[in-house]
Amino acid sequence: MTSPFPQLDANGRLRHLITLDGLDPGLMRELLERAKDYLCPPGRLPPRGDDLRGWTVANLFAEPSTRTRASFELAALRLGADAVNLDVMLSSRAKGESIIDTIYTLEAMQVDVFVIRDAQPGIIEFVARHVGDHVSVISGGEAHLSHPTQGLLDALTIQQHKGGFSDLTVTFVGDIRHSRVARSAHRALTALGVAELRLVAPEEMMPEPHEFQGARRHSSFDDGIAGADVVMMLRIQRERIAEAMPTDIDRYHELYGLTAARLARAKPQAIVMHPGPMNRGVEITSEVADGPQSVIRRQVANGVAIRMAVLAHVAEARRRRAP
Ligand code: CP
C-alpha cells in the first residue's frame, strides 16, 4: 500500500494542493485571509503582485472548464507569472504521449506549477510524485473526488456573507454522489466548524453511506431546505453517470429544482450558491439564480482571489525552502 501523499513541506506549508482532506483548518483560514487581500470591488483594477515574478504556471485541463481554468490563468498573471494553457485533447496526449512525458516536456520549459484537471482518480497525485523538487502541483478538479480551490472559495463566500460558520445550517442539493465540489465543500465546512450540514438528493444521487459523515440526509427538498442559511445547488454530472440518467427532467425540477417558492422555506437572509456551470430550469430557476439572494457571481470573483492566495502561498513556501 502506498503511504498518504504529503502535500506539505517540512515547514508545514503547502508544496502541492491535491485535496482538502486532512488539511489543517488553521491553514485553510490562512488561505481565506490571504485571498481577501486580492479582492476588489467590481469595476476596479484588481490588485497585482509580484509573488510569482519569473515563474511559469501551466494549466493542463483534460475536462472542460470555464471558471477554474480562466481564474487560475488570471491569478497567475496577476501575480506576475507567465501562464501556459494546454487543452489536453488538442495536445500531443491525443497522439499517444503519456501524461508523464507531457509533464517532463513542460518541466523542460521551466514550468514551476502545474494546475491539473483530470477525470482519472489518482492522476494528479501521480504527477506530484514525479515532478522535480522545486515544482508544485495543484488540483483543478479530480474526477468526482476533489476540487480543493472550489471548496476554499465556497468557504470564503459563506464567511463573507455570514461572518463565520459555527451557527450555520448548510444544505447541498442535487447530484451529490458525483460531485467533487460537494466533497471539497463538505471537507472545508466541516473543518471550519459549520453547525449543520444537510444533503438533499434522490436515492441514486446520494453518496455512499460512509461518505459525508455527520451530514443529515433528506429525500424531501422541502424538509432539507427548511431554516437553512446556505443553499448550495449542484448540477447533474451527466459526464460521470454510467447508469441511466433521470429521463424526466421536468419531474426532477419539480422535486429538486430551486424555485423562489421553495427558497422561501429557508431563512429570510439565506444565500444561494452554485459552483457553475448551471443548468437553468433544471436544478435552479433563473429567478433564483439572478435574484437578490444569489451569490453565484461572488463565488466566481472569489475564485480568482483564492487561486491567487494558493499560488502565492506555494511560491512563498518554495522561497522559504530555498532562500
Ligand atoms: N466550478 C467549476 O469548476 O467550474 P468550471 O468547470 O467552469 O471550471
Residues whose N, C-alpha, C, O or C-beta is under 5 A from the ligand:
A	BS01	CP	P64 S65 T66 R67 T68 R69 P275 G276 P277
